[in-house]
Amino acid sequence: MTEVIDTATAMGRPIRRKEDARLLHGQTNWTDNIQLPGTLHMAILRSPMAHARITNLDVSGALKMPNVVAAFGAAELGELNGSVPCVWPVTDDIVMPAFPALAVDKVRHVGDCIAVVLATDAVHAADALEAIQVDYEPLPAVVSMESAISEGSAFVHDDKGTNTCYVYNLGGGYDEAAAKADVIVKRRFINQRLIPAFMEPRCVVAAPMGMSDEITIWTSTQIPHVLRVLLALVTGIPENNLRVVAPDVGGGFGGKLQCYREEILVTQLARKLGRPVKWTETRSEDMVATHHGRDQIQDIEIAATSEGKMLGLKVTLLANMGAYLQIITPGVPLLGMFMYPGIYKMDAYDFKCTGVFTNTTPTDAYRGAGRPESTYAIERIVDELAAELGMEPMELRKKNWIKHEEFPFTTVAGLTYDTGNYEAATARALELFDYDGLRAEQAERRASGDPVQLGIGISTFTEMCGLAPSRTLGALKYVAGGWEHCTIRLLPTGKVELVTGTSPHGQGHETAWSQIASSILGVPVEDIEVIHSDTGRSPYGMDTYGSRSLAVGGQAIKKAADRLVEKARVIAAHQLECSVEDIEFVNGSFRVKGDPEKAQPLGAVAFEAFTGHNLPPGVEPTLSAEATVDPEDFSYPHGTHLAAMEVDTETGKVKLRKYVCVDDVGVQVNPMIVEGQVHGGLAQGIAQALYEGVIYDEDGNLKTASLADYLLPSAMDLPSFITDTTVTPSTTHPLGTKGVGEAGAIASTPAIMNGIVDALRPLGVNDVTMPAAPMTVWRAIQAAKAGGAA
Amino acid sequence: MHISVSVDGTLYEADVEPRTLLVHWLREGIGKVGTVVGCDTSNCGACTVLLDGRSVKSCSVLAVQADGSSVTTIQGLSDGNEWHPVQTAFKECHGLQCGYCTPGMVMSTVDLLSENPNPTEAEIREGLEGNLCRCTGYHNIVKSVAYAAELMGGSTK
């Protein structure tokens, strides 16, 4: 075992980020900053219709426009028109339609790609789109999921003869459990469609490099490694001739976890034309062409005894795939499938999900990917059950949650939660929130008939993160693994290169990974360079999504660092002329046990390994170590989130007055970064509850197609948050860490909505649809007055 | 059309198409790629620069409108080794994650504090309403602005 040094330990400290200097001085390398000589700029003609047959497409007009070098429709592109891949065929009989990068004969959603123009500058490329002739024969647009699967609906994919993509079942036994129940509560929740809306629009540059057969692709992606494999498979370009680089990437939230048609087109056209090709999306393109998230209709049923013991849960989902399947579109609801029972003990669980095609933008992962949907459903229905039983909602939770002494606990969904302490997190949250005080104020406002009512929203959540044990992914028919890689090289000057397979886009890996390595190697954080996001420099990796980077990548860092120390120990022992067993490693230095004066710093060992002048027999020059780690299990962060909601019962206006959360993400590498991740997640989860929601009209036109129409919250729309943590180390992770990237987004949405419903429950309201805009809330109040509640 | 604009202390003479937006000229005309584009509806504020000392969204100004003016971008706020107090405060308070909104956020903050050196939290939130961030939930951005005010000799109320 490697000793973890105790002085200058970097782990657990809120070290300010290495990344910030360049980001704060504008010395960044966004993909759109890349300007290669001879670049052709690509502009895309997109479908203005949700569903139509293309009866005529003529790109020749564009070729007569100034500065235009080439133009392609599907016919002109021919075999280079690759199909966007889906790597998660969730069932044996899943319907998997073709998804050509440029639409062939038919368009299936507003924003579908029809043709491209390449010009010497972006402005002339965009101008030339006007000169392309297209004739459309409009077809009936299939917009809502329920109409899509009803008799007589038009088909999104005629050749498939159905709009059902798949049906997935898990569990069983709910009916028997329900038969024993005193109370059964049923609700239909709409988990509305959202847009990731990362701040940096997508951009791709592909260039044949000239010195070899290599094509380099710079792209604003979360997954350079996965993308390289997929682009090789889609384009037929040998994988060893592809280098994928994700330069500075401005946010992703799952939206850049993709192999996009634009990435395929730019790669193919650079190859065909033999010169650099670049495409940068406009925000309006992003809204229709970047995959969307969520979009489920959830029929939830919970059965319990009159004392409040939960017996069973039944979940029936319609999940909107959109018009095509992208990288993990069908699998997203299954990432939530295991988490509907949440933190609660019960006897039975039935799950059924139907994936549905519609003439809308494809859906895929968005921060939390399946788990926000499941957490919303369970935490909302638990509040409804409490109301039905006349129980205090926190008391109902306490009665049913897994107690800390019961871990490890295998849930009714079949997952084994290794550890947790819901009692501790809840106790701390109640204290910070002044729960009793706010309940008292609520009672006063109710008694006085205050037009502004106060509601308290609770969300006691857990999630599974750290994707993922490869064997589990295989069992779920996901075609790739879930491991992560790290190589650590000690350079002759004592500096360290840490090569990771994770691919950060705001998470601060350069800082946090240095902290982990520093704490093991005893090398200062600033002497460690983290190399990432470039398949040329970091050949192995599975990238960043699903709160996996620390939970999985962190394990690889630890293992590689431990191995490096063991290799160096052998050299140090040789130099110190003693046996390996007599060497201890303290604060970055190898010392002879009992004689600390005889010591060899790690840097000196590195130089020795470089010169090779005096190495022990059988030891090769250079000093590096690598590790590829497949996680033993998922990790299960949890927490208690509380929201105080003021609701004006006369106008429907909602105000988030106070938000408290206590999360348990296990051991923290950098608490400052952890807190920042929680804040950002909260903002996105709260925004789902209060502000954001995609709207399509009945013809499939996206009505929320710009940031003027889709309400991303500003600083005015959110409060400051009160956050804290408890620390229950993960027992399946060698560092005791869990994951934090998605926690806030998963937990906060039901807290907000439970608070709004709690405020209005005396008025007879028992659900409010999201986003809870004033008009929606006001209508819920009016419907309840008219006796229309569920 | 011919324009003459001082950007980060250097005088540039250029011919631009009348329709060219200031942000595109900054990025593509003179390589000031520290200033970025985040939307096409003037909602996000990522492209905010100072035009004659006041913050503007450079996507809503034509390059020709900047003729004869002085522009300061994130790249001219301080030289490479020195840090403007607003930059220091954003680092110290973890007011950025991916960093894409940061150039605009920092430039808006500089303007906000020049107008109101002692802003309350509510005034900070209102002052930054035109700048969107998707990473931080604004919590630490608000703290950064308050701390910047402190560093610059003001004190937040």
Boltz contact constraints between the chains, C-beta under 6 A:
constraints:
  - contact:
      token1: [A, 16]
      token2: [B, 91]
      max_distance: 6.0
  - contact:
      token1: [A, 20]
      token2: [B, 91]
      max_distance: 6.0
  - contact:
      token1: [A, 23]
      token2: [B, 96]
      max_distance: 6.0
  - contact:
      token1: [A, 23]
      token2: [B, 99]
      max_distance: 6.0
  - contact:
      token1: [A, 23]
      token2: [B, 102]
      max_distance: 6.0
  - contact:
      token1: [A, 24]
      token2: [B, 87]
      max_distance: 6.0
  - contact:
      token1: [A, 24]
      token2: [B, 90]
      max_distance: 6.0
  - contact:
      token1: [A, 26]
      token2: [B, 34]
      max_distance: 6.0
  - contact:
      token1: [A, 26]
      token2: [B, 74]
      max_distance: 6.0
  - contact:
      token1: [A, 26]
      token2: [B, 75]
      max_distance: 6.0
  - contact:
      token1: [A, 26]
      token2: [B, 103]
      max_distance: 6.0
  - contact:
      token1: [A, 33]
      token2: [B, 33]
      max_distance: 6.0
  - contact:
      token1: [A, 198]
      token2: [B, 134]
      max_distance: 6.0
  - contact:
      token1: [A, 199]
      token2: [B, 38]
      max_distance: 6.0
  - contact:
      token1: [A, 199]
      token2: [B, 100]
      max_distance: 6.0
  - contact:
      token1: [A, 199]
      token2: [B, 101]
      max_distance: 6.0
  - contact:
      token1: [A, 199]
      token2: [B, 134]
      max_distance: 6.0
  - contact:
      token1: [A, 200]
      token2: [B, 100]
      max_distance: 6.0
  - contact:
      token1: [A, 250]
      token2: [B, 98]
      max_distance: 6.0
  - contact:
      token1: [A, 250]
      token2: [B, 100]
      max_distance: 6.0
  - contact:
      token1: [A, 251]
      token2: [B, 98]
      max_distance: 6.0
  - contact:
      token1: [A, 251]
      token2: [B, 134]
      max_distance: 6.0
  - contact:
      token1: [A, 251]
      token2: [B, 135]
      max_distance: 6.0
  - contact:
      token1: [A, 282]
      token2: [B, 40]
      max_distance: 6.0
  - contact:
      token1: [A, 283]
      token2: [B, 39]
      max_distance: 6.0
  - contact:
      token1: [A, 283]
      token2: [B, 40]
      max_distance: 6.0
  - contact:
      token1: [A, 284]
      token2: [B, 40]
      max_distance: 6.0
  - contact:
      token1: [A, 505]
      token2: [B, 98]
      max_distance: 6.0
  - contact:
      token1: [A, 506]
      token2: [B, 97]
      max_distance: 6.0
  - contact:
      token1: [A, 506]
      token2: [B, 98]
      max_distance: 6.0
  - contact:
      token1: [A, 506]
      token2: [B, 135]
      max_distance: 6.0
  - contact:
      token1: [A, 672]
      token2: [B, 94]
      max_distance: 6.0
  - contact:
      token1: [A, 676]
      token2: [B, 94]
      max_distance: 6.0
  - contact:
      token1: [A, 676]
      token2: [B, 97]
      max_distance: 6.0
  - contact:
      token1: [A, 679]
      token2: [B, 136]
      max_distance: 6.0
  - contact:
      token1: [A, 679]
      token2: [B, 137]
      max_distance: 6.0
  - contact:
      token1: [A, 679]
      token2: [B, 139]
      max_distance: 6.0
  - contact:
      token1: [A, 680]
      token2: [B, 135]
      max_distance: 6.0
  - contact:
      token1: [A, 680]
      token2: [B, 136]
      max_distance: 6.0
  - contact:
      token1: [A, 680]
      token2: [B, 137]
      max_distance: 6.0
  - contact:
      token1: [A, 682]
      token2: [B, 137]
      max_distance: 6.0
  - contact:
      token1: [A, 683]
      token2: [B, 137]
      max_distance: 6.0
  - contact:
      token1: [A, 706]
      token2: [B, 41]
      max_distance: 6.0
  - contact:
      token1: [A, 707]
      token2: [B, 39]
      max_distance: 6.0
  - contact:
      token1: [A, 707]
      token2: [B, 41]
      max_distance: 6.0
  - contact:
      token1: [A, 707]
      token2: [B, 43]
      max_distance: 6.0
  - contact:
      token1: [A, 707]
      token2: [B, 44]
      max_distance: 6.0
  - contact:
      token1: [A, 708]
      token2: [B, 41]
      max_distance: 6.0
  - contact:
      token1: [A, 708]
      token2: [B, 43]
      max_distance: 6.0
  - contact:
      token1: [A, 712]
      token2: [B, 132]
      max_distance: 6.0
  - contact:
      token1: [A, 714]
      token2: [B, 129]
      max_distance: 6.0
  - contact:
      token1: [A, 715]
      token2: [B, 125]
      max_distance: 6.0
  - contact:
      token1: [A, 715]
      token2: [B, 128]
      max_distance: 6.0
  - contact:
      token1: [A, 715]
      token2: [B, 138]
      max_distance: 6.0
  - contact:
      token1: [A, 716]
      token2: [B, 125]
      max_distance: 6.0
  - contact:
      token1: [A, 716]
      token2: [B, 129]
      max_distance: 6.0
  - contact:
      token1: [A, 718]
      token2: [B, 138]
      max_distance: 6.0
  - contact:
      token1: [A, 720]
      token2: [B, 139]
      max_distance: 6.0
  - contact:
      token1: [A, 721]
      token2: [B, 139]
      max_distance: 6.0
